[in-house]
Amino acid sequence: MNFEAASESTSENIFKQATDKFDQRKKAFHYLTNSSSYCLTVQKKLKTSCENS
């Protein structure tokens, strides 16, 4: 296997891992922003409105 092919697959793996992590964060953020009970819990703890979080 030549160096170019090796580095290409490595960067693809890194990119895929980064994309997976980004997807997970996006899903978590999406879940949290759509979870009104979570928002209310945070609101009570921080005494702030959900708009400002």
Backbone as a printed PyTorch tensor [residue, N CA C, xyz], in Angstrom:
tensor([[[  0.8430,  -1.1880,   0.0000],
         [  0.0000,   0.0000,   0.0000],
         [  0.8860,   1.2480,   0.0000]],

        [[  0.6180,   2.1580,  -0.9100],
         [  1.4650,   3.3490,  -0.9680],
         [  1.0240,   4.4120,   0.0290]],

        [[  1.8920,   5.3880,   0.2300],
         [  1.6560,   6.3900,   1.2790],
         [  0.3930,   7.2100,   1.0130]],

        [[  0.1630,   7.5820,  -0.2410],
         [ -1.0000,   8.4100,  -0.5730],
         [ -2.2970,   7.7050,  -0.2090]],

        [[ -2.3770,   6.4250,  -0.5340],
         [ -3.5890,   5.6650,  -0.2210],
         [ -3.7780,   5.5640,   1.2870]],

        [[ -2.6690,   5.3600,   1.9970],
         [ -2.7410,   5.2380,   3.4560],
         [ -3.2090,   6.5460,   4.0880]],

        [[ -2.6230,   7.6510,   3.6580],
         [ -2.9940,   8.9380,   4.2500],
         [ -4.4280,   9.3070,   3.8850]],

        [[ -4.8650,   8.9120,   2.6930],
         [ -6.2300,   9.2100,   2.2730],
         [ -7.2350,   8.4860,   3.1590]],

        [[ -6.9880,   7.1920,   3.4060],
         [ -7.9230,   6.4330,   4.2350],
         [ -7.8990,   6.9380,   5.6780]],

        [[ -6.7300,   7.3610,   6.1480],
         [ -6.6360,   7.9010,   7.5060],
         [ -7.4430,   9.1820,   7.6360]],

        [[ -7.2870,  10.0770,   6.6720],
         [ -8.0340,  11.3330,   6.7430],
         [ -9.5280,  11.0840,   6.5800]],

        [[ -9.8990,  10.0890,   5.7890],
         [-11.3130,   9.7350,   5.6540],
         [-11.8660,   9.2490,   6.9860]],

        [[-11.0850,   8.4050,   7.6830],
         [-11.5130,   7.9060,   8.9920],
         [-11.6750,   9.0500,   9.9870]],

        [[-10.7090,   9.9490,  10.0010],
         [-10.7670,  11.0930,  10.9130],
         [-11.9870,  11.9460,  10.5980]],

        [[-12.2080,  12.1810,   9.3080],
         [-13.3620,  12.9820,   8.8980],
         [-14.6580,  12.3030,   9.3110]],

        [[-14.7180,  10.9790,   9.1220],
         [-15.9240,  10.2270,   9.4790],
         [-16.1710,  10.3030,  10.9820]],

        [[-15.1150,  10.1430,  11.7740],
         [-15.2500,  10.2210,  13.2320],
         [-15.7280,  11.6080,  13.6520]],

        [[-15.1570,  12.6260,  13.0420],
         [-15.5580,  13.9980,  13.3610],
         [-17.0150,  14.2220,  12.9820]],

        [[-17.4070,  13.6970,  11.8220],
         [-18.7890,  13.8430,  11.3650],
         [-19.7380,  13.1080,  12.2940]],

        [[-19.3520,  11.9050,  12.7240],
         [-20.1790,  11.1330,  13.6550],
         [-20.3530,  11.8930,  14.9660]],

        [[-19.2630,  12.4560,  15.4740],
         [-19.3340,  13.2170,  16.7230],
         [-20.2250,  14.4360,  16.5510]],

        [[-20.0860,  15.1050,  15.4020],
         [-20.9160,  16.2750,  15.1270],
         [-22.3850,  15.8660,  15.0670]],

        [[-22.6760,  14.7440,  14.4060],
         [-24.0480,  14.2280,  14.3230],
         [-24.6060,  13.9570,  15.7080]],

        [[-23.7960,  13.3340,  16.5610],
         [-24.2410,  13.0120,  17.9160],
         [-24.5560,  14.2890,  18.6870]],

        [[-23.6850,  15.2850,  18.5630],
         [-23.9150,  16.5560,  19.2480],
         [-25.1710,  17.2260,  18.7190]],

        [[-25.3290,  17.1720,  17.3850],
         [-26.4890,  17.8020,  16.7640],
         [-27.7700,  17.1380,  17.2380]],

        [[-27.7500,  15.7930,  17.3060],
         [-28.9170,  15.0500,  17.7870],
         [-29.2050,  15.3790,  19.2450]],

        [[-28.1540,  15.4460,  20.0500],
         [-28.3250,  15.7640,  21.4680],
         [-28.8820,  17.1720,  21.6270]],

        [[-28.3360,  18.1140,  20.8820],
         [-28.8090,  19.4970,  20.9440],
         [-30.2620,  19.5800,  20.4870]],

        [[-30.5700,  18.8740,  19.4020],
         [-31.9250,  18.8440,  18.8590],
         [-32.8860,  18.2800,  19.8960]],

        [[-32.4700,  17.2030,  20.5530],
         [-33.3030,  16.5760,  21.5860],
         [-33.5280,  17.5440,  22.7430]],

        [[-32.4580,  18.1920,  23.1830],
         [-32.5570,  19.0890,  24.3350],
         [-33.4180,  20.3080,  24.0250]],

        [[-33.2560,  20.8470,  22.8280],
         [-34.0110,  22.0510,  22.4890],
         [-35.4800,  21.7260,  22.2660]],

        [[-35.7810,  20.4730,  21.9500],
         [-37.1730,  20.0860,  21.7450],
         [-37.7970,  19.4400,  22.9700]],

        [[-37.0030,  19.2720,  24.0160],
         [-37.5200,  18.6390,  25.2180],
         [-37.9580,  19.7230,  26.1970]],

        [[-39.2570,  19.9820,  26.2360],
         [-39.7590,  21.0730,  27.0770],
         [-39.5310,  20.7900,  28.5530]],

        [[-39.6170,  19.5250,  28.9520],
         [-39.4040,  19.2020,  30.3680],
         [-37.9620,  19.4970,  30.7700]],

        [[-37.0140,  19.1940,  29.8750],
         [-35.6110,  19.5240,  30.1430],
         [-35.4590,  21.0390,  30.2680]],

        [[-36.0780,  21.7380,  29.3560],
         [-35.9990,  23.1930,  29.3490],
         [-36.5560,  23.7640,  30.6440]],

        [[-37.6810,  23.2350,  31.0920],
         [-38.2900,  23.7160,  32.3330],
         [-37.4120,  23.4040,  33.5370]],

        [[-36.7790,  22.2370,  33.5200],
         [-35.8770,  21.8580,  34.6110],
         [-34.7150,  22.8400,  34.6890]],

        [[-34.1170,  23.1260,  33.5520],
         [-33.0000,  24.0710,  33.5000],
         [-33.4760,  25.4570,  33.9230]],

        [[-34.6660,  25.8060,  33.4620],
         [-35.2450,  27.1020,  33.8040],
         [-35.3550,  27.2610,  35.3140]],

        [[-35.8280,  26.2270,  35.9790],
         [-35.9800,  26.2830,  37.4350],
         [-34.6220,  26.3800,  38.1220]],

        [[-33.6650,  25.5780,  37.6360],
         [-32.3410,  25.5590,  38.2660],
         [-31.6130,  26.8830,  38.0610]],

        [[-31.6560,  27.3830,  36.8440],
         [-30.8960,  28.5870,  36.5230],
         [-31.7190,  29.8580,  36.6650]],

        [[-33.0290,  29.6910,  36.8330],
         [-33.9510,  30.8320,  36.9270],
         [-33.8050,  31.7600,  35.7250]],

        [[-33.7250,  31.1410,  34.5520],
         [-33.6530,  31.9140,  33.3130],
         [-34.7060,  31.3900,  32.3540]],

        [[-34.9700,  32.1420,  31.3270],
         [-35.9320,  31.6780,  30.3330],
         [-35.2360,  30.7810,  29.3240]],

        [[-35.9910,  29.9300,  28.6910],
         [-35.4270,  29.0000,  27.7100],
         [-34.8730,  29.7430,  26.4990]],

        [[-35.4010,  30.9180,  26.2440],
         [-34.9540,  31.6910,  25.0910],
         [-33.4800,  32.0640,  25.2210]],

        [[-33.0400,  32.2990,  26.4610],
         [-31.6770,  32.7780,  26.6760],
         [-30.6460,  31.6690,  26.8080]],

        [[-31.0890,  30.4280,  26.8910],
         [-30.1390,  29.3440,  27.1320],
         [-29.3270,  29.0270,  25.8970]]])
